[in-house]
Amino acid sequence: MNPSPLVWLRSIMVRAGVTGCAALALLGAAAGAWAQDFPARPIRLLVPTPSGSSVDIAARLIAERLRERVGQPVLVENRAGAGGTIAAAEVARAAPDGHTLFVGFNGPLATAPFLFARLSYKPLESFAPVIATVSQPHVLVVSAAHPARTLGEFIAAAQAAPGRFNYASVGNASASHLTMELLKERTGLFIVHIPYNGGPGATQSVVAGDTQALFTALVNVKPLVSAGRLKVLGIAEARRSPAAPEVPTFAEQGLANLEAPLFNAIVAPAGTVPTIIARLNREIGAILATEEVRVRLAQGGMDVIGGSPEQLAALMRSEALKWQPVIERLGLRPD
């Protein structure tokens, strides 16, 4: 991992024999200069999903407006693969000067260390959190023909026929897999996992009745819900989503101990000067607060999060603590 600019400068001063108050003064002046010059060139936003994905759409919406606010181009670069860890590792190795940022999500920012034996970075050590950007309503869906109309009815039906229900996921160790395993753990259900290679196959299996349920982002299934081919039983979040206010939370239906938000966030390499982090947080937060951006995101099935770098760090930490025991109990490894 690259050292921060301040660490690099400190090492040079130590070799030159500059210590004490003189060293502190030089370090303070250098930090101020780096922050003052930022951004000195185009900013790169590395997105770990393909062009046109929900993560990419939100990133490009932010990038377009960030360019206007900082006076430099903001370039979105798609680096899909390995559950988002390829792009994350590239940013972790980048110079910590604020010009290379990672647009991450739950996997590379929280669960990856428990899934990849040779991961080259540690989310809470290799990155400086900037801001949580958006969340997507994470919902449980069943086919339109399924008799259950609520979460309680689905649980009761599955408990009455242990092992006879199958559930789809978009792949081993995905959020759709882990969330159903958490539901099983909290309710004692015995439902068989059928992993698919991506969302379309998993969704169609539920529509066709080959599997009985699926956790997914609402945006992925909204057309099928609107067409009456799928039913939404609840949202695995702390509160109802502005993007889908009609969908009740699990807590409202009596299951208060299951929340599995799908979040996106922006982080910088560890060691980035705090004033640069503060500038990025302020500018991106202002973008997310505009009515136009909120409406555009809601149309894409996304809700604004925002907040401070410290709040993002707490979110990353809590998600890691939540999913580590689930992953280790299942002995999961990605496909």
N, C-alpha and C positions, 0 to 999 in steps of 0.2 A: 504494500500500500504506500502511496506517496505521502510524505510528511506534509504538514500544513506549511504555508509560507512563513508563519511565525517560527515554527520549529526549525525550519531550514535556516532562517536568518539567525536564530539563536545559536545554532551549531557553528555558523561562520564566526560569530562574535566571540564565542568561547575559544575557538582556535586562534583568534586574533588577540585574545587577552582582554576583551572588553567585558567588564562585569559591573555589578552594583547599579548605582543610580544611572550611570551612563547607558548601560544596557537596557534598563527599563525605559528610558527616554527614547532610545532608538526604536525599540520594539513598538512603543505607543505611536510614534510618528509613522512607522511603516504600516501598522494596521490601519491608521487613519488614511494614509495615501492609497492603499489597496481598495479600501471601501469607497473613497472619493472617486477613484477612477472607474469603478464598476458601474455598468459593464463597458469594457474597453473594446469588445469585439462581439460577434454574434454569439448568442446563447443557444446551446444544443439541448433539446428535450428528447431523451431516449425513451421510447415507448415500447414495452415488451410484448405488444400484440400487433396483429396485422392492421393495415390501413382499413378504415371503415368500421372497426370494432368500437364498442362503447368507450373503452379507455382512450382510444385514438381520437374519437370525436370530441371528447371533453378536453383532451390535451390541445387539439388544434384550435378549439374555441378560445382557450386561455392564451395560447401562443400568439394568436392574431392580435389580441388586445394588449398583451404584455409588450409586444413590439412598439405599439403606439406610446406606451407609458415610459419605456426605458430608452427609446431612441436607437435601438439596435435590432437587427433581424433576430427572430426567435425561430429556430429551425427544428421541426419535428422529424425525428429519425426513428423508423420502425425497426426493432431488433427482436423479432419473435423467436421463441424457442426455449426449451428446457424449463417450462413453467415460469418464464420471466427472468430466470437467473442469469442468462447470458447478458442481457442489457444491464441488469443490476451490477454484475461483476465488472462490466466495463466502466460504469460510473464510479464504482468504489475505487478503481485504479486511477481515475482521472485527477488532474490537478485540482486542489481544493480552493478554487478561485471564483466559484459561482457561475462559471461559464458552461459547465456540463452538469445537467440535472437528470434525475431519474423519475419517471412517472410510474409509480408502482401500484400494487394492489396487495390483497391479503397474502397471496402465496409468497412472492419474493421478499416481502417486508415483514412476514410474521412466521409462516409455517415452513419455509424452505430449509432452515437449519436442521429440522427434525426429519426431513425427507431425503436430503442429499448428503451422502457420507463424505463427499469431498468438496463441499461448497467452499469457494475461495473468499467469501466475505461473511461477516456477521451483521445482521441488520442494525442492531442497536449500538454496535461499535464502529461499523464501517461507514455509517451515514450520519449526516446532520439533518434532522427533520426540519422541513420548511413549513408545509401546511397540508392538512387533509383537504382534498378538493371536493369530491362528490361521493355519494353512496348510491347504490341501486337497490330497490326493494327486492329482498330475497324471499321468495315465496314457495310454498308447497302447493303443487298442482296435481290433480288427478284427471282422468278422462271424464268427459261429459256423462258417460254411461255409468260411472261409479256411483253407488248409492249414497256415499257420504256427502254431506253438504257442509260439514264443519270439521274442525280438527278433532274434536271429541268423538264424533261419529267415525272418523277414519281410524283413530286409535282403537276404539271399541271393536270395529270390524276386524282389524289386524290381530288384536288380542284373542278374538274368538276363533281365529284360524291360523295358529302359529305355523310359520314356514310355508304357507300357501300364497302369501303375497310376495311379489318381487318389486324392487324399486330400481329405477334407472339412475345413472349418474353420467356426467360428461367425461368421466375417466377416473381411474384410481387416484386417490389423494386430492381430488378436486374439491372445491367448496361444496358442491352438490353431494359428493360422497361423504365428506366429513360431517356435514350438518345432519344428514339422515342418521349417521352413526351416533351422533350426539343425542338425537331424538330417541333412538333405540335405547341408548344408555339411560336416559332420564325416565323412560316410560316402560322399560322391560319388553319392548316389542321384539319379535323374531321375524324379520323381513329379509329376504335374500337380495344381495347386491348384484346388479347386472351392469357392469361398466360399458359405456359406449365411447367411441372415439370422437368426442365433440358433442355440441348441443343438438344439432339437427337430428341425428340418429336417436339420441336419448328422448327427445321430445316426441318424435314420431312413434316410438315404442309405446309411450303412454297413450297417445291418441288412438293407436290401434288396439290397445288393451293387452299387449304383450308384457308390459310392466304396469304396475298399479299407481306409481307415484314418482315424483321428481322434485327436487329442490333446484331452483334456477332463478336467475334474475328475471324480474317480470317483463323487462323489455324484450327478452328473447321469446316470450310466449304470448305477448299481448294480442297479436292478431288472431291467434287461435282461441284465446279467451273471448275476444269480441265476437268471433264467429260461432261461439257456442260449442267448440270442440274440446275445450279444457275448462276445468273449474279451479278457481283459486280458493284454498281452504284457510290460508292465513299467512302472515308475514313474520319472519323470524327476526324482529327488530324491537327496540325498546318502545317505539311509538309508531303510529300510523305514518305512512309516507305521503307527502304532498302530491307526489306523482300518482298515487293510487289511494286516495283517502277513504275509499269504500272498503278496503281490505282490512279486516281486524287483525290485531297482533295476536301472537300466541298467548301472551299474558292476559289479554282480554278474554281469552277462551279457557283460562284456568291453568296454563302452563307458563309460569312466570320465570322459570329458570333456564330458558333457552333463547338466546339471542345470537345471531350469526350474521352481523352486518357485512355487506360487500362494499369495501371502501377503496377509493383511489387516493393517492397522496403523492406529493412531490418532495423529494429529498435531494440533498447535495452530498458530495464526498465529505467524510469526517475531516475536521480541521478547518473547514471553511470559516473565514472571519465572521464572528457573530453579527457585526453590523451589516454584512452582505446578506446573511440569513434574514435579519430583521427587515431589510429593504425588500427582499423577494417576498417575504410573508405579507408585508404591507401592500405591495403592488398587486399580488395575486388575490389577496383578501378583498381588496377594493373591486377587482374585476368580478369576483364571485358574488359580491353584494349588489351588483347592478340588476335592475329588474329585467333588462333584456336578456342577460346571460342566464338568470334563474329560469326565465320562461323557456329559453332555448333548451336548457338542460332538462327541464321537466317534460318537454315534448319528446325528448329522447329517453325518458324513463329514469332520470337521474335527479337526486336531491343534493343541494349544496350543503357542505359540512363547514369548511372554514376553520377558524380558531388559530391558536398559537402553536409555535413549534413544540412547546412543552406538552400541549394537549395531544398532538400527533405522537410524540414519544410515548405518552401514557397509553394511547390506543394500540400502538405497535406492541408494547410490553404486555398489555392485557390479552391481546389476541394470541400472542405466543404462549402465555401461561394457560390459556383456555384449551388450545389445540394440542399442545405437547403430549399430555397424557392420553388423549384419544388416538393420536398417531402411533405412540409407542405401544399402546394396548393392542392395536391392530397389526403392528409390525409392518407398516406401510412403506413402500418405495414406489416412486413414479414408474409409469410404463416405460 
